Amino acid sequence: MTKDNNLLGKFDLTGIPPAPRGVPQIEVTFDIDANGILNVSAVDKSTGKENKITI
């Protein structure tokens, strides 16, 4: 259950222009490589703004 989850990291995707609910399109990608390294990226598809983290 959720009580067993551990926070691994976090980041903010800033600069997303105000828009009605449901309009912004954010593409989030999770990738785990052969060494167990987690890569997470998020891209605002309308502005191209991106942020990523490697854990």
Residue pairs with C-beta under 8 A, 6 or more apart in sequence:
8 38
8 55
9 40
9 53
9 55
10 53
11 40
11 42
11 51
11 52
11 53
12 51
13 26
13 42
13 44
13 49
13 50
13 51
14 49
14 51
15 44
15 47
15 49
16 24
16 26
16 44
16 47
16 49
17 46
17 47
24 44
24 46
25 44
25 45
25 46
26 42
26 43
26 44
26 45
27 42
27 43
27 45
28 40
28 41
28 42
29 39
29 40
29 41
29 42
30 38
30 39
30 40
31 38
31 39
31 40
32 38
32 39
33 39
37 54
37 55
38 54
38 55
39 52
39 53
39 54
39 55
40 52
40 53
40 54
40 55
41 50
41 51
41 52
41 53
42 50
42 51
42 52
43 49
43 50
44 50
